[in-house]
Amino acid sequence: MHVAPLKPLPVCLMLGLVAGLILSFVVGQEKKINVIAFGAHPDDCDIGAGGVAAKYAAQGHKVRFVSVTNGDAGHQSQGGGALAARRRAEAKEAGRRIGIEYITLDNHDGELLPTLQVREQIIRQMRLWNVDIVIAPRPNDYHPDHRYTGILVQDAAYMVTVPNTCPDTPALRKNPVFVYFQDQFQKPTPFSPVVAVAIDDVVEKKYDMLDAHVSQMYEWLPWHDGYLDQVPKDPKARRDWLRKQRWNGDITPAVRETLVKWYGPERAKEIRFAEAFEICEYGYQPSRAELRKLFPFFP
């Protein structure tokens, strides 16, 4: 039986295959981004950056949420160690649902102060995560724990690179980029978004995280704000109820304008859900091109 010899591939096809292999290798070798977010309480990070965290995780980047307090005061009928254990378990489950790490530090809820001890806890978390971008609240907020979390992260923003501070944990060789969660507070200055990320494609994952915080979403916060009687008892019904609440950051005119800058006017008009961030003046100051690498979600 005569078998015809194989014909060589055309040169243009060969070059295309080689280019494709090189491109796939380069993409596979791209540096993964290490992201850490600090909230005062379990569930704070989820509200401010749950959607963005889900997008990072889906791309294979590393994300860690850190609650600076254990949440042991945030409930109308529970408290102390039992509540802290419950909230730690809720946070861990929230992280599991989108594939990120969730750490709860053992500082008392409602008693947080910007002490050296807590600052060092935060510095160690950043260093151990070899972090590229840090997300935290601004230090003006209705809750003292939120304010002091913002101050603690600001105080760590330079010290994280100083080897003689917390010498038990190797210092970062490059200062990370620090950004703030979106908020609605106007004094002393309003939130000024620099980056806004569409989360329409992952908003259900964000609800998955929030739904894990049963003690907060379905008990404490509704009780505190006077609408506990509106919360359904059935788990599926209350998840549907949760979806109707405002947990996705208002797309204010300033946020909409920022979306236009990153997505273009046509795409920006279609975005329903977004998470926005302001660049902190402390830490590394990124260029627009560097922000595109740190937030690899834009067209």
N, C-alpha and C positions, 0 to 999 in steps of 0.2 A: 504494500500500500504506500503510495507516494504522498508525503506530507509537504505542502508548500512552505517554504521558509517564511518566518514572520517578517513583515515589513517594518522597517524602523519608523518610529513615531515622527511626525513632522516636527521640525525644530521649534515652531511657535508653540506647539502643544507641550513639548518637553520643557520649554522655558516656563510655560504657565504652571506645570506641575511642580517644578522646582520652586517657583515663586510662592506657590500655595503652601508648600512644606515649610519654607522659611517663615512665611507669615504666621502659620499656625504655631511654629516653634516660638517666635517672638511673643505672640499673644500669650502663650502658655507660660513664658518666662516673665511677664509683666509683674512688677512688684505688687503684692497684695497690700491693701490699706488697713492699718490698725486703728480702729475707732473706739473711743471710750466716752461714755456720757455719764455725768454725775447728776443725780437728783437728790433732793433732801429726803424723800420717802419712797418706798416701793410703790410704783405706778407713775411717779413724776416723769421719768425718762420716757415711758411708754406714751404718755400724752403728748410730749413735745417732739419726740423723734422716733416713735414706733414704726412709722411708715418708711422713713429713710433707713432705719436699721434693717428692716425686712429687705429693702432693695440691696443694701450692701451685702447682707448674708446670701442673697440669691446669686450674687456675682462671685461668691467665694471669699469675700473679705472678712476680716475678723472684727467682731463687735462685742464689746462688754458694756453692760449697764451696771452702774454702781449706785446703790442707795446709801447715802451717808448716815442715815439713822435707820433703826430697825422697825420703826413704825408702831412702837408699843403703846402709843396714846391715841391713835386715830380710830376710835370706835365708840359707840354709845353705850355698849353693855359689856365689852371685853376690854382687857388691858394687860399690861405687864408682860411677863414671859410667854404666856399662852398666846397672846395676840401677836407678839413678835415672831413666834414660831410659825403661826398661821400665815403671817404676811411674808415671811421668808420663803415658805413653801409656795405661796401664790406667785411671788416674783420668779422663783426658779421655774415654775410651770409656764409662766408667760414667756420667759426666754426660750424654753424648750420648743414652744409652739412655732417660733420663727427661726430657730437654729442659732441663737446667740447665748453668751454667758451672762448670768445675772448674779451679782454679788450684793449682799446686804451686810453693811458694817454694823458693829454692835454699839452704836451710840443712841442715847435715849431720844425718842421723838418729843419735840417741844422744848428740849433743853440744849439744843445744839449751840455751841459758841465757837468763834474762829480761833481756837487755841492751837498752840504749836503741836500738840499731840495729834489732833485731827488733821492738821495740815500735812504732817508726816505720813499719816495713813493715805492721804490722797496722792502725795508724791510717790509713794511706793506703788500704788495702783498704776499710775501712769508709767513708771519705769518698767514694772514687770510686764506691762502690755506692750512695751516698746512703741508707744502711741505716736500716730501721725496727726490725728485731729482729735481735739477734746471739745465736748459739748457740755454746757452748764447753764444754769439760770443767770440772768442779770442780777446784780446785788441791790435791786430795788423791787420790792414785792410785798404783798400783804402778809405773808407768813415769815416769821423770823428765821425758821429753819431754811426756807428758800433763800432769803437774803444772805445768811451766813454761809450757805453752800456756795453761792456766787463769790463771796469774799474769799473763802478758803481756796477755791480754784484759782482765783486771781493771784492770791498770795503764793500759790505753788507754781505759777506760770514761769517765773524766772528760776526759782530754787530747784526745779526739777532737773536743771542742767549743772548744778553745783555739786561736785563730787563729795565735798566735806559735809554736805547736808544729807542725812540718812545714809552714811557710808556703807551700811550693810546691804544696800541695793544699788547696783551700778547706775551712775547718772546717765541720762540721755545725752548723746553727743550733739543733737540738734533740737532746738526748741520746737515743739509742735505748734500747729495752728489752733488757736482757741476761738470758739464761736459760741454765741448765746442762743438759747431757745427763744422762740417768739413769745411775746407777752403783750398785754394791752395797757400797761402802765405808762402814763404820760409825764410824770415828774420823777426826777429832775429833767429827764429827756425821754422822748418816746422811742420805742423800738424802731431800729433803722435797718431793714433787711438788705443784705448784700447778695445772698443766695436764696433761691426759692425752688423747691423740688416738687414736681407733680407726684402725687402718691395715689392717683386714681386706680392704678393697676395693683396696688397692694393694700388698699384701704381695708379690705376684709381681714387681712393678716393683722393689721393694727387692732381691729375689733377683737380678733382672737386673743391678742395680748391683754387688752382691757378686760375682756370677759373672764380671764383667769383671776383677776383681782376682785373676787366675789365680795370680800369684806368691805371694799371701798366703793365699787361701782353700784352694788345692789343693796348696800346696808348703810355704811357710815355717811357717804356724801349725800344720798337722798334724805337720810334722817336729819343731817345737819342743815340742809337747805329747805327742808319742809315738804318734800314730796315723796316720802317713803311709801305712802299708800298707792302711788302710781306704778310701783315696780311689780311686774308680774312674778308669780311664784314659780311657774313652769320655766325650766332652764332655756328651752328654745324660744319661748315667748319673751323672756327677759333679754335674750341676746338680740332679738328683733327690736325690742324697745331701746336697747343700748345704741343700736345703729342710728336711731333718730335723735340722739343727744349730740350736743356740740363738743366733739372731742378731736377736731381736726384743724384747729387754728383758722381763724377767719381770714379769708382772702380779702384783705383790706386793699384800698387803692394803691398803697405803697407796695404790698406784696404782689398785686396784679402787675404793676409796672415792672417789678423785678422778674416776674415770670416772662414778661415780654422780652426782656433783655437776654434771657437764657434760652427761651424756646421760640421766639419770634411771635409776632402779633396773632397770626392765624391759629397756631397751636395753643397759645396762651389763652385765647378766648374759650377754648373747649375744656380747660382744666377746672375740675370741680373741687378737688381736694389737694392741698399743698402743705408742706412744712417749710418754714422760712427761718433763716439764721442770720445773725449779725456778727461781724468780725470783731473780736475783742482787740483793743489796742495793745494788749500785752501779748507776748509770744511772737512767733514768726508771722510776718506780714506777707501773705501770698499775692502773687500776680493773678490776673484773670486766667491765664493759661494754667497756672498751678491749681487754681480753684477747680478748673475743669478736670484735672487729674484726681483731686481729692474728692470731688463729687462727680463720679463718672456715669452720670445719668442723662446728660443733655445731648440733643441731636448734633 
